[in-house]
Amino acid sequence: MVEKARILIIDDDEDIRTTLTTILKDEGYAVESVDTCQKALEKTKNKFYNVLLIDMKLPDMEGIDLIPKLPATVPKMRKIIVTGYPTLQNAIEAVNRGADAYIVKPFDVEKVLATIREQLKKQEEEL
């Protein structure tokens, strides 16, 4: 049996965490969520996640500031920035800091799922 892809949602909005968790579990993913960057760092220290959905604005630091602090893994954890404050500068900075994709809130569920599938495919190609 193929192991489910593991996804970590990092967002301080409980409604978004709950909604994304439900949608992603329905798609067959193993999903966990946290509300701060610090909790995300603790989780990623001991566990590999295929995909991280990282909110841009978090209470303890900016989501893009979290990216370089994450552990290096093989294959690489795919990092997707999710923001309700989209600007060209944010998108460029996110990519420059190591984000693999950028999604705008309010998000279209199909776009989120397509982005996750695309990132998982890229991750598989790294192996």
N, CA, C and O atoms as a printed pandas DataFrame, in Angstrom:
     atom_number atom_name residue_name chain_id  residue_number  x_coord  y_coord  z_coord
0              1         N          MET        A               1    0.838   -1.195    0.000
1              2        CA          MET        A               1    0.000    0.000    0.000
2              3         C          MET        A               1    0.876    1.250    0.000
3              4         O          MET        A               1    1.874    1.312    0.718
4              5         N          VAL        A               2    0.513    2.225   -0.788
5              6        CA          VAL        A               2    1.265    3.469   -0.869
6              7         C          VAL        A               2    0.969    4.308    0.367
7              8         O          VAL        A               2   -0.182    4.449    0.781
8              9         N          GLU        A               3    2.031    4.861    0.948
9             10        CA          GLU        A               3    1.862    5.701    2.129
10            11         C          GLU        A               3    1.211    7.023    1.730
11            12         O          GLU        A               3    1.531    7.599    0.690
12            13         N          LYS        A               4    0.293    7.494    2.575
13            14        CA          LYS        A               4   -0.369    8.771    2.311
14            15         C          LYS        A               4    0.636    9.905    2.424
15            16         O          LYS        A               4    1.532    9.876    3.268
16            17         N          ALA        A               5    0.479   10.896    1.569
17            18        CA          ALA        A               5    1.305   12.099    1.687
18            19         C          ALA        A               5    0.890   12.833    2.959
19            20         O          ALA        A               5   -0.297   12.940    3.268
20            21         N          ARG        A               6    1.882   13.335    3.690
21            22        CA          ARG        A               6    1.614   14.057    4.934
22            23         C          ARG        A               6    1.683   15.562    4.679
23            24         O          ARG        A               6    2.619   16.068    4.060
24            25         N          ILE        A               7    0.670   16.251    5.174
25            26        CA          ILE        A               7    0.579   17.697    4.981
26            27         C          ILE        A               7    0.458   18.366    6.340
27            28         O          ILE        A               7   -0.311   17.928    7.196
28            29         N          LEU        A               8    1.231   19.439    6.529
29            30        CA          LEU        A               8    1.140   20.248    7.742
30            31         C          LEU        A               8    0.603   21.621    7.357
31            32         O          LEU        A               8    1.182   22.316    6.522
32            33         N          ILE        A               9   -0.511   22.001    7.977
33            34        CA          ILE        A               9   -1.117   23.313    7.759
34            35         C          ILE        A               9   -0.640   24.226    8.882
35            36         O          ILE        A               9   -0.777   23.893   10.059
36            37         N          ILE        A              10   -0.082   25.372    8.519
37            38        CA          ILE        A              10    0.411   26.336    9.504
38            39         C          ILE        A              10   -0.368   27.626    9.273
39            40         O          ILE        A              10   -0.049   28.400    8.370
40            41         N          ASP        A              11   -1.396   27.852   10.098
41            42        CA          ASP        A              11   -2.276   29.009    9.926
42            43         C          ASP        A              11   -2.888   29.347   11.276
43            44         O          ASP        A              11   -3.294   28.452   12.017
44            45         N          ASP        A              12   -2.958   30.639   11.600
45            46        CA          ASP        A              12   -3.524   31.031   12.893
46            47         C          ASP        A              12   -5.047   31.132   12.854
47            48         O          ASP        A              12   -5.666   31.331   13.900
48            49         N          ASP        A              13   -5.666   31.003   11.691
49            50        CA          ASP        A              13   -7.119   31.062   11.560
50            51         C          ASP        A              13   -7.690   29.647   11.703
51            52         O          ASP        A              13   -7.507   28.794   10.834
52            53         N          GLU        A              14   -8.382   29.423   12.818
53            54        CA          GLU        A              14   -8.904   28.084   13.106
54            55         C          GLU        A              14   -9.867   27.591   12.032
55            56         O          GLU        A              14   -9.864   26.407   11.695
56            57         N          ASP        A              15  -10.694   28.490   11.489
57            58        CA          ASP        A              15  -11.641   28.090   10.444
58            59         C          ASP        A              15  -10.909   27.572    9.206
59            60         O          ASP        A              15  -11.319   26.578    8.607
60            61         N          ILE        A              16   -9.841   28.240    8.832
61            62        CA          ILE        A              16   -9.066   27.799    7.660
62            63         C          ILE        A              16   -8.407   26.458    7.946
63            64         O          ILE        A              16   -8.415   25.566    7.097
64            65         N          ARG        A              17   -7.833   26.311    9.145
65            66        CA          ARG        A              17   -7.206   25.025    9.501
66            67         C          ARG        A              17   -8.228   23.895    9.435
67            68         O          ARG        A              17   -7.952   22.834    8.876
68            69         N          THR        A              18   -9.404   24.124   10.004
69            70        CA          THR        A              18  -10.448   23.098   10.037
70            71         C          THR        A              18  -10.933   22.762    8.628
71            72         O          THR        A              18  -11.056   21.590    8.272
72            73         N          THR        A              19  -11.206   23.786    7.835
73            74        CA          THR        A              19  -11.697   23.576    6.470
74            75         C          THR        A              19  -10.676   22.823    5.630
75            76         O          THR        A              19  -11.012   21.834    4.978
76            77         N          LEU        A              20   -9.425   23.291    5.642
77            78        CA          LEU        A              20   -8.382   22.627    4.856
78            79         C          LEU        A              20   -8.154   21.193    5.328
79            80         O          LEU        A              20   -7.968   20.289    4.513
80            81         N          THR        A              21   -8.169   20.988    6.638
81            82        CA          THR        A              21   -7.973   19.638    7.177
82            83         C          THR        A              21   -9.052   18.698    6.648
83            84         O          THR        A              21   -8.749   17.594    6.197
84            85         N          THR        A              22  -10.307   19.131    6.702
85            86        CA          THR        A              22  -11.420   18.306    6.222
86            87         C          THR        A              22  -11.271   17.990    4.738
87            88         O          THR        A              22  -11.397   16.837    4.326
88            89         N          ILE        A              23  -11.003   19.018    3.940
89            90        CA          ILE        A              23  -10.871   18.835    2.488
90            91         C          ILE        A              23   -9.725   17.879    2.169
91            92         O          ILE        A              23   -9.880   16.959    1.366
92            93         N          LEU        A              24   -8.580   18.100    2.799
93            94        CA          LEU        A              24   -7.395   17.295    2.480
94            95         C          LEU        A              24   -7.526   15.854    2.975
95            96         O          LEU        A              24   -7.069   14.926    2.308
96            97         N          LYS        A              25   -8.147   15.665    4.138
97            98        CA          LYS        A              25   -8.380   14.295    4.620
98            99         C          LYS        A              25   -9.335   13.563    3.683
99           100         O          LYS        A              25   -9.153   12.378    3.405
100          101         N          ASP        A              26  -10.359   14.274    3.194
101          102        CA          ASP        A              26  -11.294   13.671    2.237
102          103         C          ASP        A              26  -10.580   13.240    0.955
103          104         O          ASP        A              26  -11.016   12.310    0.276
104          105         N          GLU        A              27   -9.485   13.918    0.632
105          106        CA          GLU        A              27   -8.693   13.578   -0.561
106          107         C          GLU        A              27   -7.699   12.450   -0.280
107          108         O          GLU        A              27   -6.991   11.997   -1.180
108          109         N          GLY        A              28   -7.654   12.001    0.982
109          110        CA          GLY        A              28   -6.790   10.871    1.313
110          111         C          GLY        A              28   -5.433   11.230    1.896
111          112         O          GLY        A              28   -4.580   10.358    2.064
112          113         N          TYR        A              29   -5.224   12.507    2.206
113          114        CA          TYR        A              29   -3.948   12.919    2.791
114          115         C          TYR        A              29   -3.976   12.762    4.308
115          116         O          TYR        A              29   -5.038   12.822    4.927
116          117         N          ALA        A              30   -2.803   12.562    4.900
117          118        CA          ALA        A              30   -2.654   12.575    6.359
118          119         C          ALA        A              30   -2.355   14.027    6.723
119          120         O          ALA        A              30   -1.361   14.588    6.263
120          121         N          VAL        A              31   -3.203   14.638    7.541
121          122        CA          VAL        A              31   -3.116   16.081    7.776
122          123         C          VAL        A              31   -2.971   16.394    9.258
123          124         O          VAL        A              31   -3.641   15.800   10.103
124          125         N          GLU        A              32   -2.083   17.335    9.557
125          126        CA          GLU        A              32   -1.962   17.908   10.893
126          127         C          GLU        A              32   -1.953   19.415   10.720
127          128         O          GLU        A              32   -1.686   19.922    9.630
128          129         N          SER        A              33   -2.249   20.133   11.804
129          130        CA          SER        A              33   -2.219   21.590   11.703
130          131         C          SER        A              33   -1.725   22.206   13.001
131          132         O          SER        A              33   -1.881   21.646   14.086
132          133         N          VAL        A              34   -1.122   23.382   12.851
133          134        CA          VAL        A              34   -0.641   24.168   13.989
134          135         C          VAL        A              34   -0.954   25.635   13.715
135          136         O          VAL        A              34   -1.247   26.022   12.584
136          137         N          ASP        A              35   -0.886   26.454   14.787
137          138        CA          ASP        A              35   -1.243   27.862   14.623
138          139         C          ASP        A              35   -0.072   28.835   14.753
139          140         O          ASP        A              35   -0.271   30.047   14.667
140          141         N          THR        A              36    1.143   28.326   14.959
141          142        CA          THR        A              36    2.306   29.212   15.049
142          143         C          THR        A              36    3.510   28.595   14.339
143          144         O          THR        A              36    3.564   27.389   14.099
144          145         N          CYS        A              37    4.463   29.451   14.014
145          146        CA          CYS        A              37    5.709   28.974   13.393
146          147         C          CYS        A              37    6.497   28.109   14.372
147          148         O          CYS        A              37    7.099   27.111   13.977
148          149         N          GLN        A              38    6.494   28.492   15.644
149          150        CA          GLN        A              38    7.241   27.724   16.642
150          151         C          GLN        A              38    6.739   26.280   16.713
151          152         O          GLN        A              38    7.535   25.343   16.763
152          153         N          LYS        A              39    5.422   26.108   16.717
153          154        CA          LYS        A              39    4.853   24.754   16.748
154          155         C          LYS        A              39    5.202   23.995   15.472
155          156         O          LYS        A              39    5.431   22.786   15.506
156          157         N          ALA        A              40    5.243   24.701   14.353
157          158        CA          ALA        A              40    5.622   24.058   13.084
158          159         C          ALA        A              40    7.066   23.578   13.149
159          160         O          ALA        A              40    7.373   22.477   12.691
160          161         N          LEU        A              41    7.952   24.391   13.712
161          162        CA          LEU        A              41    9.358   23.994   13.837
162          163         C          LEU        A              41    9.491   22.757   14.718
163          164         O          LEU        A              41   10.272   21.856   14.412
164          165         N          GLU        A              42    8.731   22.712   15.812
165          166        CA          GLU        A              42    8.776   21.544   16.703
166          167         C          GLU        A              42    8.310   20.288   15.961
167          168         O          GLU        A              42    8.931   19.232   16.077
168          169         N          LYS        A              43    7.215   20.404   15.199
169          170        CA          LYS        A              43    6.684   19.240   14.469
170          171         C          LYS        A              43    7.656   18.763   13.395
171          172         O          LYS        A              43    7.865   17.560   13.238
172          173         N          THR        A              44    8.250   19.700   12.653
173          174        CA          THR        A              44    9.108   19.311   11.526
174          175         C          THR        A              44   10.478   18.813   11.974
175          176         O          THR        A              44   11.217   18.234   11.179
176          177         N          LYS        A              45   10.818   19.033   13.232
177          178        CA          LYS        A              45   12.092   18.515   13.758
178          179         C          LYS        A              45   12.101   16.990   13.763
179          180         O          LYS        A              45   13.112   16.361   13.453
180          181         N          ASN        A              46   10.962   16.411   14.120
181          182        CA          ASN        A              46   10.886   14.967   14.330
182          183         C          ASN        A              46   10.054   14.215   13.305
183          184         O          ASN        A              46    9.963   12.989   13.366
184          185         N          LYS        A              47    9.447   14.925   12.365
185          186        CA          LYS        A              47    8.554   14.258   11.427
186          187         C          LYS        A              47    8.689   14.891   10.044
187          188         O          LYS        A              47    8.819   16.108    9.909
188          189         N          PHE        A              48    8.654   14.039    9.026
189          190        CA          PHE        A              48    8.704   14.528    7.646
190          191         C          PHE        A              48    7.290   14.789    7.145
191          192         O          PHE        A              48    6.396   13.958    7.304
192          193         N          TYR        A              49    7.107   15.944    6.544
193          194        CA          TYR        A              49    5.848   16.282    5.873
194          195         C          TYR        A              49    6.163   16.481    4.402
195          196         O          TYR        A              49    7.158   17.117    4.054
196          197         N          ASN        A              50    5.324   15.942    3.546
197          198        CA          ASN        A              50    5.530   16.123    2.111
198          199         C          ASN        A              50    5.292   17.569    1.706
199          200         O          ASN        A              50    6.026   18.138    0.897
200          201         N          VAL        A              51    4.236   18.157    2.296
201          202        CA          VAL        A              51    3.850   19.518    1.933
202          203         C          VAL        A              51    3.541   20.314    3.193
203          204         O          VAL        A              51    2.902   19.819    4.121
204          205         N          LEU        A              52    4.012   21.570    3.204
205          206        CA          LEU        A              52    3.665   22.514    4.259
206          207         C          LEU        A              52    2.854   23.632    3.618
207          208         O          LEU        A              52    3.306   24.255    2.658
208          209         N          LEU        A              53    1.659   23.888    4.143
209          210        CA          LEU        A              53    0.853   25.036    3.718
210          211         C          LEU        A              53    1.066   26.107    4.775
211          212         O          LEU        A              53    0.587   25.969    5.901
212          213         N          ILE        A              54    1.775   27.167    4.429
213          214        CA          ILE        A              54    2.231   28.157    5.407
214          215         C          ILE        A              54    1.542   29.493    5.166
215          216         O          ILE        A              54    1.689   30.092    4.101
216          217         N          ASP        A              55    0.787   29.959    6.164
217          218        CA          ASP        A              55    0.168   31.281    6.081
218          219         C          ASP        A              55    1.271   32.339    6.125
219          220         O          ASP        A              55    2.262   32.182    6.838
220          221         N          MET        A              56    1.093   33.404    5.367
221          222        CA          MET        A              56    2.093   34.472    5.324
222          223         C          MET        A              56    2.153   35.229    6.651
223          224         O          MET        A              56    3.237   35.545    7.141
224          225         N          LYS        A              57    0.988   35.518    7.228
225          226        CA          LYS        A              57    0.926   36.306    8.470
226          227         C          LYS        A              57    0.600   35.381    9.638
227          228         O          LYS        A              57   -0.510   34.857    9.736
228          229         N          LEU        A              58    1.568   35.188   10.513
229          230        CA          LEU        A              58    1.370   34.345   11.691
230          231         C          LEU        A              58    1.718   35.151   12.934
231          232         O          LEU        A              58    2.458   36.130   12.839
232          233         N          PRO        A              59    1.200   34.762   14.102
233          234        CA          PRO        A              59    1.391   35.586   15.299
234          235         C          PRO        A              59    2.844   35.715   15.757
235          236         O          PRO        A              59    3.227   36.753   16.296
236          237         N          ASP        A              60    3.656   34.679   15.549
237          238        CA          ASP        A              60    5.016   34.746   16.095
238          239         C          ASP        A              60    6.091   35.123   15.078
239          240         O          ASP        A              60    7.188   35.518   15.471
240          241         N          MET        A              61    5.802   35.011   13.783
241          242        CA          MET        A              61    6.726   35.487   12.746
242          243         C          MET        A              61    6.035   35.382   11.397
243          244         O          MET        A              61    4.993   34.737   11.274
244          245         N          GLU        A              62    6.607   36.008   10.401
245          246        CA          GLU        A              62    6.072   35.906    9.043
246          247         C          GLU        A              62    6.297   34.484    8.527
247          248         O          GLU        A              62    7.322   33.866    8.815
248          249         N          GLY        A              63    5.344   33.980    7.771
249          250        CA          GLY        A              63    5.480   32.641    7.206
250          251         C          GLY        A              63    6.729   32.476    6.358
251          252         O          GLY        A              63    7.362   31.420    6.374
252          253         N          ILE        A              64    7.088   33.530    5.610
253          254        CA          ILE        A              64    8.286   33.410    4.765
254          255         C          ILE        A              64    9.562   33.379    5.597
255          256         O          ILE        A              64   10.584   32.866    5.140
256          257         N          ASP        A              65    9.516   33.924    6.816
257          258        CA          ASP        A              65   10.691   33.855    7.695
258          259         C          ASP        A              65   10.862   32.457    8.283
259          260         O          ASP        A              65   11.952   32.091    8.722
260          261         N          LEU        A              66    9.785   31.682    8.289
261          262        CA          LEU        A              66    9.847   30.303    8.775
262          263         C          LEU        A              66   10.612   29.405    7.799
263          264         O          LEU        A              66   11.337   28.502    8.218
264          265         N          ILE        A              67   10.449   29.655    6.513
265          266        CA          ILE        A              67   10.993   28.750    5.487
266          267         C          ILE        A              67   12.472   28.424    5.683
267          268         O          ILE        A              67   12.822   27.244    5.704
268          269         N          PRO        A              68   13.362   29.420    5.829
269          270        CA          PRO        A              68   14.788   29.062    5.971
270          271         C          PRO        A              68   15.120   28.353    7.291
271          272         O          PRO        A              68   16.194   27.765    7.416
272          273         N          LYS        A              69   14.227   28.400    8.260
273          274        CA          LYS        A              69   14.467   27.753    9.555
274          275         C          LYS        A              69   14.075   26.275    9.549
275          276         O          LYS        A              69   14.432   25.533   10.464
276          277         N          LEU        A              70   13.346   25.849    8.524
277          278        CA          LEU        A              70   12.885   24.461    8.452
278          279         C          LEU        A              70   14.047   23.527    8.143
279          280         O          LEU        A              70   14.994   23.909    7.455
280          281         N          PRO        A              71   13.970   22.292    8.657
281          282        CA          PRO        A              71   15.068   21.351    8.403
282          283         C          PRO        A              71   15.163   20.973    6.923
283          284         O          PRO        A              71   14.155   20.881    6.223
284          285         N          ALA        A              72   16.383   20.759    6.473
285          286        CA          ALA        A              72   16.597   20.269    5.105
286          287         C          ALA        A              72   16.298   18.776    5.096
287          288         O          ALA        A              72   16.750   18.045    5.977
288          289         N          THR        A              73   15.552   18.328    4.123
289          290        CA          THR        A              73   15.185   16.908    4.037
290          291         C          THR        A              73   15.387   16.414    2.608
291          292         O          THR        A              73   15.462   17.205    1.668
292          293         N          VAL        A              74   15.472   15.109    2.464
293          294        CA          VAL        A              74   15.487   14.485    1.142
294          295         C          VAL        A              74   14.403   13.415    1.146
295          296         O          VAL        A              74   14.506   12.469    1.927
296          297         N          PRO        A              75   13.377   13.514    0.320
297          298        CA          PRO        A              75   13.170   14.616   -0.611
298          299         C          PRO        A              75   12.805   15.889    0.148
299          300         O          PRO        A              75   12.427   15.845    1.319
300          301         N          LYS        A              76   12.922   16.998   -0.525
301          302        CA          LYS        A              76   12.649   18.298    0.085
302          303         C          LYS        A              76   11.164   18.427    0.443
303          304         O          LYS        A              76   10.287   18.066   -0.342
304          305         N          MET        A              77   10.904   18.953    1.652
305          306        CA          MET        A              77    9.521   19.279    1.998
306          307         C          MET        A              77    9.094   20.416    1.078
307          308         O          MET        A              77    9.813   21.405    0.932
308          309         N          ARG        A              78    7.939   20.276    0.464
309          310        CA          ARG        A              78    7.448   21.308   -0.447
310          311         C          ARG        A              78    6.722   22.362    0.376
311          312         O          ARG        A              78    5.854   22.036    1.185
312          313         N          LYS        A              79    7.077   23.626    0.168
313          314        CA          LYS        A              79    6.537   24.726    0.966
314          315         C          LYS        A              79    5.653   25.608    0.100
315          316         O          LYS        A              79    6.097   26.175   -0.898
316          317         N          ILE        A              80    4.382   25.713    0.507
317          318        CA          ILE        A              80    3.416   26.527   -0.223
318          319         C          ILE        A              80    2.983   27.673    0.687
319          320         O          ILE        A              80    2.429   27.441    1.762
320          321         N          ILE        A              81    3.235   28.909    0.257
321          322        CA          ILE        A              81    2.798   30.081    1.015
322          323         C          ILE        A              81    1.340   30.366    0.659
323          324         O          ILE        A              81    0.956   30.349   -0.510
324          325         N          VAL        A              82    0.537   30.627    1.692
325          326        CA          VAL        A              82   -0.870   30.966    1.514
326          327         C          VAL        A              82   -1.059   32.355    2.113
327          328         O          VAL        A              82   -0.693   32.587    3.266
328          329         N          THR        A              83   -1.629   33.288    1.337
329          330        CA          THR        A              83   -1.761   34.644    1.860
330          331         C          THR        A              83   -3.079   35.300    1.477
331          332         O          THR        A              83   -3.620   35.077    0.394
332          333         N          GLY        A              84   -3.570   36.104    2.386
333          334        CA          GLY        A              84   -4.727   36.943    2.122
334          335         C          GLY        A              84   -4.288   38.342    1.731
335          336         O          GLY        A              84   -5.123   39.214    1.492
336          337         N          TYR        A              85   -2.973   38.562    1.665
337          338        CA          TYR        A              85   -2.404   39.876    1.343
338          339         C          TYR        A              85   -1.483   39.756    0.133
339          340         O          TYR        A              85   -0.278   39.981    0.247
340          341         N          PRO        A              86   -2.041   39.403   -1.027
341          342        CA          PRO        A              86   -1.176   39.153   -2.177
342          343         C          PRO        A              86   -0.621   40.440   -2.786
343          344         O          PRO        A              86   -1.364   41.373   -3.089
344          345         N          THR        A              87    0.680   40.466   -2.955
345          346        CA          THR        A              87    1.330   41.531   -3.709
346          347         C          THR        A              87    2.426   40.871   -4.530
347          348         O          THR        A              87    2.881   39.771   -4.216
348          349         N          LEU        A              88    2.834   41.546   -5.564
349          350        CA          LEU        A              88    3.918   41.017   -6.378
350          351         C          LEU        A              88    5.177   40.879   -5.533
351          352         O          LEU        A              88    5.920   39.906   -5.659
352          353         N          GLN        A              89    5.408   41.871   -4.667
353          354        CA          GLN        A              89    6.596   41.821   -3.812
354          355         C          GLN        A              89    6.555   40.610   -2.876
355          356         O          GLN        A              89    7.566   39.931   -2.698
356          357         N          ASN        A              90    5.381   40.335   -2.274
357          358        CA          ASN        A              90    5.241   39.151   -1.408
358          359         C          ASN        A              90    5.556   37.875   -2.176
359          360         O          ASN        A              90    6.267   37.003   -1.677
360          361         N          ALA        A              91    5.027   37.769   -3.387
361          362        CA          ALA        A              91    5.236   36.561   -4.189
362          363         C          ALA        A              91    6.715   36.384   -4.521
363          364         O          ALA        A              91    7.252   35.282   -4.408
364          365         N          ILE        A              92    7.369   37.461   -4.925
365          366        CA          ILE        A              92    8.797   37.395   -5.262
366          367         C          ILE        A              92    9.614   37.037   -4.032
367          368         O          ILE        A              92   10.507   36.191   -4.092
368          369         N          GLU        A              93    9.301   37.692   -2.906
369          370        CA          GLU        A              93   10.048   37.414   -1.676
370          371         C          GLU        A              93    9.849   35.967   -1.228
371          372         O          GLU        A              93   10.797   35.316   -0.788
372          373         N          ALA        A              94    8.623   35.466   -1.340
373          374        CA          ALA        A              94    8.340   34.076   -0.946
374          375         C          ALA        A              94    9.184   33.104   -1.766
375          376         O          ALA        A              94    9.780   32.177   -1.217
376          377         N          VAL        A              95    9.233   33.315   -3.064
377          378        CA          VAL        A              95   10.019   32.432   -3.936
378          379         C          VAL        A              95   11.509   32.567   -3.621
379          380         O          VAL        A              95   12.228   31.569   -3.567
380          381         N          ASN        A              96   11.966   33.790   -3.414
381          382        CA          ASN        A              96   13.382   34.008   -3.085
382          383         C          ASN        A              96   13.774   33.354   -1.764
383          384         O          ASN        A              96   14.928   32.963   -1.584
384          385         N          ARG        A              97   12.825   33.234   -0.844
385          386        CA          ARG        A              97   13.103   32.614    0.456
386          387         C          ARG        A              97   12.973   31.099    0.419
387          388         O          ARG        A              97   13.290   30.427    1.401
388          389         N          GLY        A              98   12.510   30.552   -0.705
389          390        CA          GLY        A              98   12.448   29.095   -0.808
390          391         C          GLY        A              98   11.062   28.498   -0.914
391          392         O          GLY        A              98   10.912   27.277   -0.856
392          393         N          ALA        A              99   10.032   29.340   -1.069
393          394        CA          ALA        A              99    8.683   28.794   -1.264
394          395         C          ALA        A              99    8.615   28.112   -2.627
395          396         O          ALA        A              99    9.215   28.575   -3.597
396          397         N          ASP        A             100    7.884   27.020   -2.686
397          398        CA          ASP        A             100    7.732   26.280   -3.938
398          399         C          ASP        A             100    6.487   26.702   -4.704
399          400         O          ASP        A             100    6.385   26.468   -5.908
400          401         N          ALA        A             101    5.538   27.325   -4.006
401          402        CA          ALA        A             101    4.301   27.784   -4.651
402          403         C          ALA        A             101    3.674   28.863   -3.772
403          404         O          ALA        A             101    4.077   29.068   -2.628
404          405         N          TYR        A             102    2.684   29.544   -4.331
405          406        CA          TYR        A             102    2.068   30.703   -3.691
406          407         C          TYR        A             102    0.575   30.645   -4.001
407          408         O          TYR        A             102    0.185   30.622   -5.169
408          409         N          ILE        A             103   -0.261   30.621   -2.965
409          410        CA          ILE        A             103   -1.718   30.545   -3.142
410          411         C          ILE        A             103   -2.349   31.747   -2.444
411          412         O          ILE        A             103   -1.936   32.130   -1.349
412          413         N          VAL        A             104   -3.359   32.337   -3.092
413          414        CA          VAL        A             104   -4.028   33.519   -2.557
414          415         C          VAL        A             104   -5.348   33.124   -1.897
415          416         O          VAL        A             104   -6.112   32.325   -2.437
416          417         N          LYS        A             105   -5.607   33.710   -0.690
417          418        CA          LYS        A             105   -6.897   33.547   -0.006
418          419         C          LYS        A             105   -7.816   34.675   -0.465
419          420         O          LYS        A             105   -7.305   35.746   -0.794
420          421         N          PRO        A             106   -9.118   34.509   -0.509
421          422        CA          PRO        A             106   -9.779   33.227   -0.322
422          423         C          PRO        A             106   -9.411   32.312   -1.484
423          424         O          PRO        A             106   -9.376   32.734   -2.640
424          425         N          PHE        A             107   -9.139   31.052   -1.156
425          426        CA          PHE        A             107   -8.624   30.153   -2.182
426          427         C          PHE        A             107   -9.719   29.308   -2.804
427          428         O          PHE        A             107  -10.758   29.036   -2.202
428          429         N          ASP        A             108   -9.445   28.910   -4.024
429          430        CA          ASP        A             108  -10.289   27.977   -4.745
430          431         C          ASP        A             108   -9.790   26.575   -4.389
431          432         O          ASP        A             108   -8.613   26.271   -4.580
432          433         N          VAL        A             109  -10.666   25.733   -3.879
433          434        CA          VAL        A             109  -10.287   24.401   -3.404
434          435         C          VAL        A             109   -9.579   23.603   -4.497
435          436         O          VAL        A             109   -8.566   22.954   -4.237
436          437         N          GLU        A             110  -10.107   23.650   -5.708
437          438        CA          GLU        A             110   -9.485   22.891   -6.805
438          439         C          GLU        A             110   -8.071   23.382   -7.085
439          440         O          GLU        A             110   -7.188   22.588   -7.409
440          441         N          LYS        A             111   -7.855   24.694   -6.959
441          442        CA          LYS        A             111   -6.508   25.238   -7.187
442          443         C          LYS        A             111   -5.556   24.754   -6.096
443          444         O          LYS        A             111   -4.410   24.405   -6.378
444          445         N          VAL        A             112   -6.028   24.734   -4.857
445          446        CA          VAL        A             112   -5.189   24.243   -3.752
446          447         C          VAL        A             112   -4.824   22.780   -3.997
447          448         O          VAL        A             112   -3.660   22.399   -3.879
448          449         N          LEU        A             113   -5.817   21.967   -4.336
449          450        CA          LEU        A             113   -5.562   20.540   -4.572
450          451         C          LEU        A             113   -4.622   20.333   -5.758
451          452         O          LEU        A             113   -3.736   19.480   -5.709
452          453         N          ALA        A             114   -4.816   21.111   -6.821
453          454        CA          ALA        A             114   -3.949   20.991   -7.998
454          455         C          ALA        A             114   -2.516   21.390   -7.648
455          456         O          ALA        A             114   -1.564   20.755   -8.101
456          457         N          THR        A             115   -2.363   22.438   -6.844
457          458        CA          THR        A             115   -1.029   22.893   -6.438
458          459         C          THR        A             115   -0.348   21.830   -5.586
459          460         O          THR        A             115    0.841   21.564   -5.763
460          461         N          ILE        A             116   -1.085   21.224   -4.670
461          462        CA          ILE        A             116   -0.516   20.164   -3.825
462          463         C          ILE        A             116   -0.100   18.973   -4.689
463          464         O          ILE        A             116    0.999   18.442   -4.526
464          465         N          ARG        A             117   -0.968   18.554   -5.601
465          466        CA          ARG        A             117   -0.627   17.426   -6.490
466          467         C          ARG        A             117    0.623   17.733   -7.312
467          468         O          ARG        A             117    1.491   16.877   -7.482
468          469         N          GLU        A             118    0.704   18.958   -7.819
469          470        CA          GLU        A             118    1.866   19.371   -8.619
470          471         C          GLU        A             118    3.148   19.319   -7.783
471          472         O          GLU        A             118    4.188   18.861   -8.257
472          473         N          GLN        A             119    3.063   19.789   -6.542
473          474        CA          GLN        A             119    4.245   19.789   -5.672
474          475         C          GLN        A             119    4.643   18.364   -5.281
475          476         O          GLN        A             119    5.832   18.064   -5.176
476          477         N          LEU        A             120    3.668   17.491   -5.066
477          478        CA          LEU        A             120    3.975   16.092   -4.746
478          479         C          LEU        A             120    4.645   15.400   -5.935
479          480         O          LEU        A             120    5.544   14.576   -5.761
480          481         N          LYS        A             121    4.201   15.742   -7.130
481          482        CA          LYS        A             121    4.809   15.164   -8.339
482          483         C          LYS        A             121    6.269   15.619   -8.446
483          484         O          LYS        A             121    7.153   14.815   -8.741
484          485         N          LYS        A             122    6.514   16.906   -8.205
485          486        CA          LYS        A             122    7.890   17.423   -8.253
486          487         C          LYS        A             122    8.751   16.740   -7.195
487          488         O          LYS        A             122    9.912   16.414   -7.441
488          489         N          GLN        A             123    8.170   16.527   -6.018
489          490        CA          GLN        A             123    8.903   15.871   -4.937
490          491         C          GLN        A             123    9.269   14.442   -5.339
491          492         O          GLN        A             123   10.385   13.986   -5.090
492          493         N          GLU        A             124    8.332   13.749   -5.953
493          494        CA          GLU        A             124    8.569   12.374   -6.390
494          495         C          GLU        A             124    9.697   12.321   -7.430
495          496         O          GLU        A             124   10.487   11.378   -7.452
496          497         N          GLU        A             125    9.759   13.332   -8.276
497          498        CA          GLU        A             125   10.794   13.390   -9.311
498          499         C          GLU        A             125   12.188   13.588   -8.720
499          500         O          GLU        A             125   13.188   13.277   -9.368
500          501         N          GLU        A             126   12.257   14.105   -7.491
501          502        CA          GLU        A             126   13.555   14.315   -6.832
502          503         C          GLU        A             126   14.193   12.998   -6.406
503          504         O          GLU        A             126   15.409   12.920   -6.231
504          505         N          LEU        A             127   13.375   11.968   -6.240
505          506        CA          LEU        A             127   13.888   10.694   -5.718
506          507         C          LEU        A             127   14.661    9.898   -6.742
507          508         O          LEU        A             127   15.147    8.809   -6.438
